[in-house]
Every structure is written in structure tokens, then in C-alpha cells.
């Protein structure tokens, strides 16, 4: 359903918050895996995944500051 630019529905906000929690968990898991890895190449991949998920987290977090909520 279309809505005015810059406005977000309560449902969309809840969905964003849920996805933020998921991204946060993924960052934590990939950082944990990176610390536990003995293979340097695999460690580097896990660190890269963690950075990528953190970037996604930060982009999504920006959208939770949109107001007003419909």
C-alpha cells in the first residue's frame, strides 16, 4: 500500500526492528566464528561477513528514525 514519502507505518517499523535484531545476531555470530577459526582464510571471510552485516544493520537503523509513523 503506497504512503506518503518519509512516513513509515507501525508495521513497517516493527519489521525493520525485527530485521535489525537479526542483523545484530548475525554480526555477533560471524565475529564469534572469526575468533574461533584457526584457518586464516576462513577467519578473514567471517570478519568480512561480520562487516557486511554491520553495514546492513547501520543502513536499516537509519530507516527507524523516519517520522512520523502512520
N, C-alpha and C positions, 0 to 999 in steps of 0.2 A: 504494500500500500504506500503510495507516494506521500511524502510530507514535506513541510517547508524546509528549505536549506538551513542547516545549522541547528535543527531541532532533532531530538532523539526521543524515541518512545521509551517508556519504562521497561518494556520487554526487550528492546534492543540493548538498553543499559545492562539488564540482567545477563543477557547473552554475552556481552563484552566482558563483564566481570567474571563470568564462568570461564571464558576463554583466557582471561588474564591469569586465573588460578592454574589452568592447565599449562600455560606457557611458563609460569613460575616453577611449577613442579618439574617440567622438562629441563629447565636450566639447572635446577638442583641435581637432578639425576645425571645429566651429562657431566656436570662438574664432579660428581661423586665417581662416575666411571673413569674420568680422566685421572683422578687421584689414585685410583686403584689399578690402573693399567700399568703393566710392565713393558709393553711394546710401545716404543716412542711414536711410531706412526699412528697407531690406534689412539694413543693419548692425544696426539695433535688433532685427530679427527673429532674426538669427543669435545675437546676445547673449542674447536671451530663450530660444532653444533650448538654448544652452550652459548657462544657469542651470537650466533644467528637467532636462536630462540630469544635471547635477551633483547636483540634489536626488534624482533616482532612484539615482544612484551611492551617495550617502550612506545612503539608506534600505536599499539592498541590502547595503551594507557592515556595517550593524548586524546583519544576519542571519548573517554569517560568524562572529560571536562567540558564537553559541549553542553550548552544550556540554551534555552530552557528545555526541560523534559516535558513531553506532551502527556 
